[in-house]
Amino acid sequence: MFGKKKQTPQIDKEQLELIQNAQKRIRQKKRLYIHFVVFLIGALFLILFNIVLGFGKDFKILETDWFVFAILGWLFLLLYHTFNVFVTHKFMGKDWEKAELDKLVAKQQQRIEQLKKGFLKEEKLMAQSEAYNTVKSETKPVQQTTPKTKDLTIIVAAAENNAIGKDNDLIWHLSDDLKRFKNLTNGHHIIMGRKTFESFPKPLPNRTHIVITRQANYNVPDGVITVNSLASAIEACDSDTQPYIIGGGEIYKQAMLFANTIELTRVHHSFEADTFFPEIDTTIWKETHNEFHDKDEKHQYAFSFITYKRR
Ligand SMILES: NC(=O)c1ccc[n+]([C@@H]2O[C@H](COP(=O)([O-])OP(=O)(O)OC[C@H]3O[C@@H](n4cnc5c(N)ncnc54)[C@H](OP(=O)(O)O)[C@@H]3O)[C@@H](O)[C@H]2O)c1
């Protein structure tokens, strides 16, 4: 009862498949060999029937004995059989061909995913070094070549079709979303494009505004910082471990390479818009939190607060 368990040889699925295919191949070759022998004997019989026994002696096609055509026809079938076995490999059947094709496609897809990941990593490094080099050459003296930022967070409200704005304004009003925006960004640096800044009636209280613009002499109220690139904006938040990128479309697009977190309010509706949030690539971003809010008297649309972390 407690004796040693008998060892049974383990063959994995692929090995079994290989053995089965090898057996099929042997059977197929055997059949071809039998076909060849039967052909030789058959051809001999046809010749004997006609020449020795005189069977159908008077029946001719194009002045040629009928058995010549019969043998040629048969030879053609034999050659076709040989061609299938050795050239097109049809002997494995449609299922085998499909399985092999599926395997090949899966392998290619795996390879594409790997290349994609490698490419995105490289792209991020390139963008960072390019951006930081710009900062380095523009800021004197430069203390850091990389920002100390710990959690650079994109905060955005986007519709199902990724719409975020129209005519330099927001499209919807969702009071709980505004409350969440205020709570999260309170006391932090908020980075924004010049157009988003201009969409505010006045700067938001208790936040450090960093406005990105290419204009050299862009006028802003006291306390608002202007910079001329996203990298400089990140650099300007050095003292803050949790700065927020608050939009708009142009800045979000560039910030997707730098951010570690996305705080998304997904508005469950599609809108006509002129500004959109980039598609969130789930091979790069992992959803870590999702909280649904149905529509009610204060909220015209249902929405979800979703947090994504960089993988
Ligand atoms: N739903 C949301 O959560 C949300 C959040 C924020 C904004 N929005 C909406 O988004 C829309 C505004 O977005 P937008 O894409 O039109 O504009 P934006 O991103 O706010 O600002 C674009 C401006 O930023 C500056 N800029 C961009 N990239 C730069 C770079 N690499 N270096 C230097 N300056 C740079 C340029 O300013 P200059 O032209 O001055 O050089 C550019 O015109 C509005 O409709 C707003 O309501 C929606």
The ligand as an SDF file (V2000), in Angstrom:
LIG
                    3D

 48 52  0  0  0  0  0  0  0  0999 V2000
  -11.4520   66.5880  -19.7240 N   0  0  0  0  0  0  0  0  0  0  0  0
  -10.3500   66.9470  -19.0960 C   0  0  0  0  0  0  0  0  0  0  0  0
   -9.9660   66.3000  -18.1210 O   0  0  0  0  0  0  0  0  0  0  0  0
   -9.5530   68.1140  -19.5860 C   0  0  0  0  0  0  0  0  0  0  0  0
   -8.4610   68.5500  -18.8600 C   0  0  0  0  0  0  0  0  0  0  0  0
   -7.7260   69.6380  -19.3490 C   0  0  0  0  0  0  0  0  0  0  0  0
   -8.1020   70.2490  -20.5320 C   0  0  0  0  0  0  0  0  0  0  0  0
   -9.1820   69.7970  -21.2090 N   0  0  0  0  0  0  0  0  0  0  0  0
   -9.6090   70.4280  -22.4610 C   0  0  0  0  0  0  0  0  0  0  0  0
   -8.5360   70.2940  -23.3840 O   0  0  0  0  0  0  0  0  0  0  0  0
   -8.5960   71.3690  -24.3120 C   0  0  0  0  0  0  0  0  0  0  0  0
   -7.2260   72.0580  -24.3570 C   0  0  0  0  0  0  0  0  0  0  0  0
   -6.2710   71.0990  -24.8120 O   0  0  0  0  0  0  0  0  0  0  0  0
   -5.3130   71.4410  -26.0630 P   0  0  0  0  0  0  0  0  0  0  0  0
   -4.7080   70.1620  -26.5220 O   0  0  0  0  0  0  0  0  0  0  0  0
   -6.0900   72.2190  -27.0650 O   0  0  0  0  0  0  0  0  0  0  0  0
   -4.2480   72.4400  -25.4510 O   0  0  0  0  0  0  0  0  0  0  0  0
   -3.2360   72.3020  -24.2030 P   0  0  0  0  0  0  0  0  0  0  0  0
   -2.5770   70.9850  -24.2410 O   0  0  0  0  0  0  0  0  0  0  0  0
   -3.9230   72.7170  -22.9650 O   0  0  0  0  0  0  0  0  0  0  0  0
   -2.2140   73.4640  -24.5590 O   0  0  0  0  0  0  0  0  0  0  0  0
   -1.5380   73.4640  -25.7770 C   0  0  0  0  0  0  0  0  0  0  0  0
   -0.4800   74.5260  -25.7260 C   0  0  0  0  0  0  0  0  0  0  0  0
    0.5650   74.1310  -24.8380 O   0  0  0  0  0  0  0  0  0  0  0  0
    1.8040   74.5920  -25.3180 C   0  0  0  0  0  0  0  0  0  0  0  0
    2.6380   73.4290  -25.5950 N   0  0  0  0  0  0  0  0  0  0  0  0
    2.2430   72.1700  -25.9130 C   0  0  0  0  0  0  0  0  0  0  0  0
    3.3350   71.3650  -26.0550 N   0  0  0  0  0  0  0  0  0  0  0  0
    4.4120   72.1330  -25.8130 C   0  0  0  0  0  0  0  0  0  0  0  0
    5.8200   71.8680  -25.7910 C   0  0  0  0  0  0  0  0  0  0  0  0
    6.3050   70.6410  -26.0420 N   0  0  0  0  0  0  0  0  0  0  0  0
    6.6680   72.8860  -25.5080 N   0  0  0  0  0  0  0  0  0  0  0  0
    6.1880   74.1120  -25.2420 C   0  0  0  0  0  0  0  0  0  0  0  0
    4.8650   74.4270  -25.2500 N   0  0  0  0  0  0  0  0  0  0  0  0
    3.9930   73.4400  -25.5200 C   0  0  0  0  0  0  0  0  0  0  0  0
    1.5230   75.3980  -26.5600 C   0  0  0  0  0  0  0  0  0  0  0  0
    1.3160   76.7260  -26.1100 O   0  0  0  0  0  0  0  0  0  0  0  0
    1.6470   78.0300  -26.9930 P   0  0  0  0  0  0  0  0  0  0  0  0
    0.7240   77.9570  -28.1450 O   0  0  0  0  0  0  0  0  0  0  0  0
    1.4200   79.1800  -26.0920 O   0  0  0  0  0  0  0  0  0  0  0  0
    3.0920   77.8680  -27.3920 O   0  0  0  0  0  0  0  0  0  0  0  0
    0.2320   74.7850  -27.0510 C   0  0  0  0  0  0  0  0  0  0  0  0
   -0.5140   75.6260  -27.8750 O   0  0  0  0  0  0  0  0  0  0  0  0
   -9.6910   72.2770  -23.7950 C   0  0  0  0  0  0  0  0  0  0  0  0
  -10.8930   71.9980  -24.4900 O   0  0  0  0  0  0  0  0  0  0  0  0
   -9.8410   71.9020  -22.3430 C   0  0  0  0  0  0  0  0  0  0  0  0
  -11.1210   72.1800  -21.8470 O   0  0  0  0  0  0  0  0  0  0  0  0
   -9.9120   68.7400  -20.7600 C   0  0  0  0  0  0  0  0  0  0  0  0
  1  2  1  0
  2  3  2  0
  2  4  1  0
  4  5  1  0
  4 48  2  0
  5  6  2  0
  6  7  1  0
  7  8  2  0
  8  9  1  0
  8 48  1  0
  9 10  1  0
  9 46  1  0
 10 11  1  0
 11 12  1  0
 11 44  1  0
 12 13  1  0
 13 14  1  0
 14 15  2  0
 14 16  1  0
 14 17  1  0
 17 18  1  0
 18 19  2  0
 18 20  1  0
 18 21  1  0
 21 22  1  0
 22 23  1  0
 23 24  1  0
 23 42  1  0
 24 25  1  0
 25 26  1  0
 25 36  1  0
 26 27  1  0
 26 35  1  0
 27 28  2  0
 28 29  1  0
 29 30  1  0
 29 35  2  0
 30 31  1  0
 30 32  2  0
 32 33  1  0
 33 34  2  0
 34 35  1  0
 36 37  1  0
 36 42  1  0
 37 38  1  0
 38 39  2  0
 38 40  1  0
 38 41  1  0
 42 43  1  0
 44 45  1  0
 44 46  1  0
 46 47  1  0
M  CHG  2   8   1  16  -1
M  END
$$$$
